[in-house]
Amino acid sequence: MIRDVIRRLERLEARKRNRLAEKTLRLFPEWLEVELRKQEWAAGLRGASRETEVEWQYQALPAQREFHADLSTRFKGYSGPIGSGKSFALVYEALFLSRMNPKLLGLVGAPTYRMLEDSTRRTFQEVLATEGIAHTFNKQENRLRFSENGSELIFRTMENPDRLRGANLAWFALDELTYTREEAWTRILGRLRHPEARRLCGCAVWTPKGYDWVHQRFVEQQSSEYRLVRATPRENTHLPSDFYDHLKDAYAERFYRQEVLGEYLDVFGGNAFYAFTEENVDEVEYDSGLGLCWALDFNVDPMCSLICQIEESKRRPWEASVPSRKSLRVLDEIVLNDSNTQAAVNEFIHRTSALHRGRLIPLTIYGDASGNSRSTKSLRTDYQVIEEMFKQDGRYTVSMRQNTANPVVRDRVNTVNNMLRSVSGTTNMFIHPKCKELLKDLRQVRWRRDVSGNPTGDLDKSDPQRTHLSDALSYLAAQEWGLQPSYGLKPGFAR
């Protein structure tokens, strides 16, 4: 009896699976079909029959719907803060364009190969699985073909614009456009020319990055061929309710306004360390309960380094509402003209050896990635020289945390600004007033502009005495703090 019931349930389940297998995804979401009926070029597009179609899983946010519903503008953009649905807007727009242009070729691109592989294409594959869209993928060619209508797309990096030659595209969709060079955008415009395309369209998504070439094209020039949809914070209901508030402790004020609120700001204008105030200057003293940190910048003239300590207060299990805190105390600076690594180590030992007091001094070393390189004058790297000299001294226990590759300048500067003062008003860096050259850096270092006055994203190094100590500071800061959200996004269409 029980076996008969089980077999019957299995047959019913098999029939259900077969019926589902016969279902076809509706050609477009219903709300987009309403807009398509208004377009003459879309008259020949036909979806599945009402009996066999299934609805899309996509729960488009208001800004995403506005972006997709624009079916006439040639070049359209979607700009917004973290968590505003940019990645999903891009992927679904690419899917819709491939269905509007059956049997034709499109392109999905990202600024770098790593971003293309780790983010853009991965999100694309996730959406294909969620919607159950049949396709084949040629990994060697990085080419995807849709089984239903024969349209294809290629995944490409925007790093080398010359490689974009040759293809006739019906559409393209670019991720994080503000990190793409304008030359690549100009080159791909010439590829948007397929004679059989129903809907020729180039689209892109991005987080604002100041008044750059993207802002100039999509906002300033006010061309009828360009349109920008700006998503707003807190529009995404798939995020935790306190998501944006929580990030106030993670970001400095300008960076918060750009990345979290999605505002267009001249973040590369004026003083680089804008968050610095006199509240960051304090006569901090050596704490024997903490280890020492030594941060270096391997410039020969001057050779600069900072002596610091990291103070960390961790909440106890019963203090869940009390935030943990980690702050940096800059005790002293070392500035040596026309010098070398050995002299820097000797000077550090001279200033700190009195702290020995019969016990080993814990020391963590941070610094410039150039210190990993050998020169024609020596078979040893700067860091190898440092390790050997401290080993010979015998009063320090040394751990190395130097960079293998230096982080991007703007990321390092953003990290330091957040430590100086976050949006919520938290200060996590205190500098002794005797660190006069470091304080000059924080007050005087500015962003460099090109001959036309446009921001370059690099620091102005025209004064040979500036940026070295602030560089050393930023190497330590990037290693210990970094700019990472405290928690990720909830599952759903939140990217």
C-alpha positions as CSV (number, residue, x, y, z in Angstrom):
1,M,0.0,0.0,0.0
2,I,2.7,2.5,1.0
3,R,4.8,1.5,-2.0
4,D,1.9,2.2,-4.3
5,V,1.4,5.6,-2.8
6,I,5.1,6.4,-3.1
7,R,5.1,5.3,-6.8
8,R,2.0,7.4,-7.5
9,L,3.6,10.5,-5.9
10,E,6.7,9.9,-7.9
11,R,4.7,9.8,-11.1
12,L,2.9,13.0,-10.2
13,E,6.2,14.7,-9.4
14,A,7.6,13.5,-12.8
15,R,4.6,14.9,-14.6
16,K,5.0,18.2,-12.8
17,R,8.7,18.4,-13.8
18,N,7.8,17.6,-17.4
19,R,5.1,20.4,-17.5
20,L,7.6,22.9,-16.0
21,A,10.2,21.8,-18.6
22,E,7.7,22.7,-21.4
23,K,7.3,26.2,-20.0
24,T,9.0,29.1,-21.8
25,L,10.2,32.3,-20.2
26,R,8.0,35.2,-21.3
27,L,9.9,37.2,-23.9
28,F,9.9,40.3,-21.7
29,P,8.4,41.3,-18.3
30,E,4.8,42.5,-18.6
31,W,5.7,46.1,-17.6
32,L,8.3,46.2,-20.4
33,E,6.0,44.7,-23.0
34,V,3.6,47.7,-22.3
35,E,6.4,50.1,-23.4
36,L,7.4,47.9,-26.4
37,R,3.9,48.1,-27.8
38,K,4.5,51.8,-28.3
39,Q,7.5,51.2,-30.5
40,E,7.1,50.6,-34.3
41,W,10.4,48.7,-34.5
42,A,9.1,46.2,-31.9
43,A,6.0,45.2,-33.9
44,G,7.5,41.9,-35.1
45,L,8.6,40.6,-31.8
46,R,6.6,37.7,-30.4
47,G,6.8,35.9,-27.1
48,A,5.6,32.6,-26.0
49,S,2.0,31.6,-26.0
50,R,0.0,32.5,-22.8
51,E,-0.4,28.8,-21.9
52,T,3.3,27.9,-21.8
53,E,5.0,31.1,-20.6
54,V,6.4,31.8,-17.2
55,E,7.0,35.2,-15.6
56,W,10.4,36.7,-15.0
57,Q,11.9,36.5,-11.5
58,Y,13.3,40.0,-11.8
59,Q,11.8,42.4,-9.3
60,A,13.0,45.7,-10.8
61,L,13.4,48.7,-8.6
62,P,11.8,52.0,-9.7
63,A,15.1,53.3,-11.2
64,Q,15.8,50.0,-12.9
65,R,12.4,50.1,-14.5
66,E,12.9,53.6,-15.7
67,F,16.3,52.6,-17.2
68,H,14.9,49.5,-19.1
69,A,11.7,51.3,-20.2
70,D,13.7,53.9,-22.3
71,L,13.5,52.2,-25.7
72,S,14.5,55.1,-27.9
73,T,17.7,56.8,-26.5
74,R,20.8,55.5,-28.3
75,F,23.1,55.8,-25.3
76,K,21.7,55.4,-21.8
77,G,23.4,55.2,-18.4
78,Y,22.4,54.1,-14.9
79,S,24.3,55.8,-12.0
80,G,23.8,55.2,-8.4
81,P,25.4,54.5,-5.0
82,I,26.5,51.2,-3.5
83,G,23.6,48.7,-3.4
84,S,21.4,50.6,-5.9
85,G,21.1,47.6,-8.3
86,K,23.6,48.7,-11.0
87,S,25.0,45.2,-11.7
88,F,21.5,43.6,-12.1
89,A,20.3,46.6,-14.2
90,L,23.2,46.0,-16.6
91,V,22.7,42.2,-16.9
92,Y,19.0,42.4,-17.4
93,E,19.3,45.3,-20.0
94,A,21.8,43.0,-21.9
95,L,19.2,40.2,-21.8
96,F,16.4,42.4,-23.0
97,L,18.6,43.9,-25.8
98,S,19.6,40.4,-26.9
99,R,15.9,39.5,-27.2
100,M,15.1,42.7,-29.1
101,N,17.8,41.8,-31.6
102,P,17.5,38.0,-32.3
103,K,20.4,36.3,-34.1
104,L,22.6,39.4,-33.7
105,L,25.7,40.1,-31.7
106,G,26.1,42.2,-28.5
107,L,29.0,42.9,-26.1
108,V,29.2,43.0,-22.3
109,G,32.3,44.7,-21.0
110,A,34.2,45.8,-17.9
111,P,37.2,48.0,-17.2
112,T,39.6,45.2,-16.4
113,Y,39.8,41.4,-17.0
114,R,39.6,40.7,-13.3
115,M,36.5,42.8,-12.8
116,L,35.0,41.1,-15.9
117,E,35.6,37.6,-14.6
118,D,35.0,38.2,-10.9
119,S,32.0,40.4,-11.0
120,T,30.3,41.1,-14.3
121,R,30.3,37.7,-15.9
122,R,29.6,36.0,-12.6
123,T,26.5,38.1,-12.0
124,F,25.4,37.3,-15.6
125,Q,25.7,33.6,-14.9
126,E,23.7,34.0,-11.7
127,V,20.9,35.7,-13.5
128,L,20.8,33.1,-16.3
129,A,20.4,30.4,-13.7
130,T,17.8,32.3,-11.7
131,E,15.6,32.9,-14.9
132,G,16.3,29.5,-16.3
133,I,17.5,30.9,-19.7
134,A,18.9,28.2,-22.0
135,H,22.3,29.0,-23.4
136,T,25.7,27.7,-24.4
137,F,29.0,29.2,-23.3
138,N,32.3,29.0,-25.1
139,K,34.9,29.7,-22.5
140,Q,37.8,29.9,-24.9
141,E,36.1,32.7,-26.9
142,N,34.3,34.1,-23.9
143,R,31.1,34.0,-26.1
144,L,27.6,33.1,-25.0
145,R,24.8,32.0,-27.3
146,F,21.1,32.0,-26.4
147,S,19.3,28.8,-27.5
148,E,15.9,30.4,-28.0
149,N,16.6,33.1,-30.5
150,G,20.2,32.5,-31.6
151,S,21.5,35.9,-30.5
152,E,25.0,36.0,-29.1
153,L,27.2,38.1,-26.8
154,I,30.9,38.4,-26.2
155,F,32.5,39.3,-22.8
156,R,35.3,41.8,-23.3
157,T,37.7,43.9,-21.2
158,M,38.0,47.6,-22.0
159,E,41.7,47.7,-21.1
160,N,42.9,47.6,-24.8
161,P,40.5,49.6,-27.1
162,D,42.4,48.4,-30.2
163,R,41.0,44.9,-29.6
164,L,37.5,46.2,-30.1
165,R,38.0,46.6,-33.8
166,G,36.1,44.5,-36.3
167,A,32.9,43.4,-34.6
168,N,29.5,44.7,-35.9
169,L,27.4,45.1,-32.7
170,A,23.7,45.5,-32.3
171,W,24.2,46.6,-28.7
172,F,26.7,46.8,-25.9
173,A,26.5,47.1,-22.1
174,L,29.5,48.3,-20.0
175,D,30.0,47.8,-16.3
176,E,31.6,50.5,-14.0
177,L,32.1,53.0,-16.9
178,T,33.8,55.6,-14.7
179,Y,36.8,53.3,-14.4
180,T,37.0,52.9,-18.2
181,R,39.1,55.2,-20.4
182,E,37.2,57.6,-22.7
183,E,39.2,56.2,-25.6
184,A,37.6,52.8,-25.1
185,W,34.1,54.3,-25.1
186,T,34.9,56.3,-28.3
187,R,36.2,53.1,-30.0
188,I,33.2,51.0,-29.1
189,L,30.8,53.6,-30.4
190,G,32.1,52.8,-33.9
191,R,31.2,49.2,-33.4
192,L,27.5,49.9,-32.8
193,R,26.5,49.6,-36.4
194,H,24.8,46.3,-37.2
195,P,22.5,47.0,-40.2
196,E,19.9,44.4,-39.1
197,A,19.5,45.7,-35.5
198,R,16.0,46.5,-34.4
199,R,17.3,48.4,-31.3
200,L,20.8,49.9,-31.6
201,C,21.7,50.8,-28.1
202,G,24.8,51.3,-26.0
203,C,24.3,51.3,-22.2
204,A,26.5,51.5,-19.1
205,V,26.3,51.5,-15.3
206,W,28.6,53.2,-12.8
207,T,29.2,54.8,-9.4
208,P,29.9,58.5,-9.7
209,K,33.6,59.5,-9.8
210,G,33.5,63.3,-9.9
211,Y,33.2,65.6,-12.9
212,D,35.0,63.2,-15.3
213,W,34.4,62.4,-19.0
214,V,31.4,60.2,-18.1
215,H,29.7,63.2,-16.3
216,Q,30.5,65.4,-19.3
217,R,28.9,63.1,-21.8
218,F,25.8,62.0,-19.9
219,V,25.1,65.1,-17.8
220,E,26.8,68.3,-19.0
221,Q,26.4,68.1,-22.8
222,Q,22.7,67.5,-22.6
223,S,22.6,65.6,-25.9
224,S,19.4,64.0,-27.1
225,E,21.4,60.8,-27.8
226,Y,22.4,60.5,-24.1
227,R,20.2,59.9,-21.1
228,L,21.1,59.2,-17.5
229,V,18.9,57.5,-14.9
230,R,20.1,58.3,-11.3
231,A,19.2,55.7,-8.6
232,T,18.8,57.0,-5.1
233,P,19.9,55.6,-1.8
234,R,17.4,53.6,0.2
235,E,15.4,52.8,-2.9
236,N,16.6,49.2,-2.8
237,T,14.2,47.3,-0.5
238,H,16.4,44.2,-0.8
239,L,19.0,45.8,1.5
240,P,19.0,45.9,5.4
241,S,17.1,49.0,6.6
242,D,20.2,50.3,8.3
243,F,22.7,49.5,5.4
244,Y,23.5,53.1,4.5
245,D,23.5,54.4,8.1
246,H,26.0,51.6,9.1
247,L,28.5,52.7,6.4
248,K,28.8,56.2,8.0
249,D,31.5,54.7,10.3
250,A,33.3,53.1,7.3
251,Y,33.7,56.1,5.0
252,A,35.1,59.6,5.1
253,E,32.6,62.4,4.3
254,R,33.4,63.1,0.6
255,F,33.8,59.4,-0.2
256,Y,30.5,58.6,1.6
257,R,28.7,61.2,-0.4
258,Q,30.1,59.8,-3.7
259,E,29.9,56.0,-3.0
260,V,27.0,55.7,-0.6
261,L,24.8,58.7,-1.6
262,G,25.7,58.6,-5.3
263,E,26.5,62.3,-5.6
264,Y,28.8,63.8,-8.2
265,L,31.6,65.6,-6.4
266,D,35.1,66.9,-7.3
267,V,36.7,64.4,-4.9
268,F,40.1,65.0,-6.6
269,G,39.9,68.8,-6.1
270,G,41.7,70.8,-3.4
271,N,43.4,69.3,-0.4
272,A,43.8,65.5,-0.6
273,F,43.5,65.0,3.2
274,Y,40.4,67.2,3.6
275,A,39.3,65.3,6.7
276,F,42.3,66.5,8.7
277,T,41.7,69.0,11.6
278,E,43.6,70.1,14.6
279,E,41.6,67.5,16.6
280,N,43.9,64.9,15.1
281,V,47.0,66.5,16.7
282,D,47.6,65.2,20.2
283,E,50.7,64.6,22.4
284,V,50.3,60.8,22.2
285,E,52.8,58.9,24.3
286,Y,54.3,55.4,24.0
287,D,52.2,52.7,25.6
288,S,54.3,49.8,26.9
289,G,51.3,47.5,26.6
290,L,51.2,47.9,22.8
291,G,53.7,46.9,20.1
292,L,55.4,49.3,17.8
293,C,54.7,49.9,14.1
294,W,57.2,51.2,11.6
295,A,55.8,52.5,8.2
296,L,58.3,53.3,5.4
297,D,58.5,55.1,2.1
298,F,61.6,54.1,0.2
299,N,62.5,57.4,-1.3
300,V,66.3,58.2,-1.1
301,D,66.2,62.0,-0.6
302,P,64.5,62.3,1.8
303,M,63.9,58.8,3.1
304,C,60.9,58.9,5.4
305,S,59.2,56.7,8.0
306,L,56.8,56.8,10.9
307,I,56.9,55.3,14.3
308,C,53.4,54.4,15.5
309,Q,51.2,52.2,17.7
310,I,47.8,50.7,17.1
311,E,45.3,50.7,20.0
312,E,42.4,48.4,19.7
313,S,39.4,48.1,22.0
314,K,37.3,45.0,21.4
315,R,33.8,44.7,22.8
316,R,33.1,41.8,25.2
317,P,30.5,39.2,24.4
318,W,27.9,41.0,26.6
319,E,28.5,44.4,25.0
320,A,27.0,43.8,21.6
321,S,25.7,47.3,21.4
322,V,29.2,48.8,22.0
323,P,31.2,49.2,18.8
324,S,34.8,47.9,18.7
325,R,37.4,50.6,17.9
326,K,40.9,50.6,16.4
327,S,42.9,53.8,16.4
328,L,46.4,54.8,15.2
329,R,48.8,56.8,17.4
330,V,51.7,58.4,15.4
331,L,54.5,58.9,17.9
332,D,57.4,60.2,15.8
333,E,58.7,60.7,12.3
334,I,62.1,59.9,10.7
335,V,63.2,62.1,7.8
336,L,66.8,61.5,6.5
337,N,68.2,63.4,3.6
338,D,70.2,61.6,0.9
339,S,70.1,58.4,3.0
340,N,69.7,54.6,2.7
341,T,67.9,51.7,4.4
342,Q,70.7,50.9,6.8
343,A,70.8,54.4,8.1
344,A,67.0,54.4,8.5
345,V,67.1,51.2,10.6
346,N,70.0,52.6,12.8
347,E,68.0,55.8,13.4
348,F,64.8,53.8,14.3
349,I,66.9,51.7,16.8
350,H,68.4,54.8,18.2
351,R,65.0,56.3,19.0
352,T,63.3,53.2,20.3
353,S,65.9,51.0,21.9
354,A,65.4,52.7,25.3
355,L,61.9,51.2,25.3
356,H,63.5,47.7,25.7
357,R,63.5,47.6,29.5
358,G,64.5,44.0,29.7
359,R,61.9,42.6,27.3
360,L,61.6,42.1,23.6
361,I,59.7,44.9,21.7
362,P,57.0,43.6,19.3
363,L,57.5,45.4,15.9
364,T,55.4,45.3,12.8
365,I,56.8,46.7,9.6
366,Y,54.8,48.2,6.8
367,G,55.7,50.0,3.6
368,D,56.3,50.6,0.0
369,A,56.2,47.7,-2.4
370,S,59.4,49.0,-4.0
371,G,61.3,47.7,-1.0
372,N,60.8,44.2,-2.3
373,S,63.0,44.9,-5.3
374,R,66.7,44.1,-5.7
375,S,69.0,46.7,-7.2
376,T,72.2,46.4,-9.2
377,K,74.1,47.6,-6.1
378,S,72.8,44.8,-3.8
379,L,71.5,41.2,-4.1
380,R,69.2,41.9,-1.1
381,T,66.0,43.8,-1.0
382,D,65.4,46.6,1.4
383,Y,63.1,44.5,3.5
384,Q,65.7,41.7,3.7
385,V,68.2,44.3,4.9
386,I,65.7,45.4,7.6
387,E,65.0,41.9,8.8
388,E,68.7,41.0,9.1
389,M,69.6,44.2,11.0
390,F,66.8,43.7,13.5
391,K,67.7,40.1,13.9
392,Q,71.3,41.0,14.7
393,D,70.2,43.6,17.2
394,G,68.2,41.1,19.2
395,R,65.9,43.5,21.0
396,Y,62.9,43.2,18.7
397,T,60.5,40.5,17.5
398,V,59.7,41.5,13.9
399,S,56.8,40.7,11.7
400,M,56.6,42.0,8.1
401,R,53.4,43.4,6.6
402,Q,54.8,45.3,3.6
403,N,52.9,45.7,0.4
404,T,53.6,43.3,-2.5
405,A,51.9,45.8,-4.7
406,N,50.9,49.4,-3.7
407,P,47.2,50.0,-3.4
408,V,45.6,52.6,-5.7
409,V,46.4,56.1,-4.5
410,R,42.8,57.3,-4.2
411,D,42.0,54.2,-2.1
412,R,44.9,54.8,0.3
413,V,43.9,58.5,0.6
414,N,40.3,57.6,1.3
415,T,41.4,55.2,4.0
416,V,43.4,57.9,5.7
417,N,40.6,60.4,5.4
418,N,38.2,58.0,7.0
419,M,40.6,57.5,9.9
420,L,41.1,61.2,10.4
421,R,37.3,61.7,10.6
422,S,34.5,59.5,9.4
423,V,31.0,60.7,8.4
424,S,29.7,59.8,11.9
425,G,32.4,62.0,13.4
426,T,34.6,59.2,14.7
427,T,38.4,60.0,14.9
428,N,40.8,57.1,14.7
429,M,44.1,58.8,14.1
430,F,46.1,61.0,16.5
431,I,49.5,62.5,15.6
432,H,52.1,63.9,18.0
433,P,52.9,67.6,17.2
434,K,56.6,66.9,16.7
435,C,55.7,65.0,13.5
436,K,56.0,68.4,11.6
437,E,56.6,67.0,8.1
438,L,53.7,64.6,8.3
439,L,51.5,67.4,9.5
440,K,52.7,69.6,6.5
441,D,51.7,66.7,4.2
442,L,48.2,66.5,5.7
443,R,47.7,70.2,5.4
444,Q,49.3,70.9,2.0
445,V,49.3,67.8,-0.3
446,R,46.8,68.4,-3.1
447,W,45.5,66.4,-6.1
448,R,47.3,67.0,-9.4
449,R,45.4,68.3,-12.4
450,D,46.4,68.2,-16.1
451,V,47.1,71.2,-18.3
452,S,43.4,71.6,-18.9
453,G,42.5,71.7,-15.2
454,N,41.0,68.2,-15.2
455,P,41.6,65.9,-12.1
456,T,44.0,63.1,-12.7
457,G,43.5,61.0,-9.6
458,D,47.2,61.3,-8.7
459,L,48.8,63.4,-6.0
460,D,50.7,66.6,-6.8
461,K,54.4,65.7,-6.3
462,S,55.9,68.9,-7.6
463,D,57.4,69.7,-4.1
464,P,60.1,67.0,-3.6
465,Q,59.6,67.2,0.2
466,R,55.9,66.4,0.2
467,T,53.9,63.1,0.0
468,H,56.6,60.8,1.4
469,L,55.4,60.6,5.0
470,S,51.7,60.6,4.0
471,D,52.5,57.8,1.6
472,A,54.2,55.8,4.4
473,L,51.1,56.5,6.6
474,S,48.7,55.3,3.9
475,Y,50.6,52.0,3.4
476,L,50.1,51.2,7.1
477,A,46.5,52.4,7.0
478,A,45.6,50.4,3.9
479,Q,47.0,47.2,5.5
480,E,45.3,47.6,8.8
481,W,42.0,49.4,8.0
482,G,41.2,49.4,4.3
483,L,37.8,50.5,2.9
484,Q,35.5,47.5,3.1
485,P,31.8,47.5,4.1
486,S,31.3,45.9,7.5
487,Y,28.9,43.4,6.0
488,G,27.7,42.3,2.6
489,L,24.4,42.6,0.8
490,K,21.5,40.3,1.4
491,P,20.6,37.8,-1.3
492,G,18.4,39.4,-4.0
493,F,18.6,42.0,-6.7
494,A,20.6,44.4,-4.7
495,R,23.8,44.9,-6.7
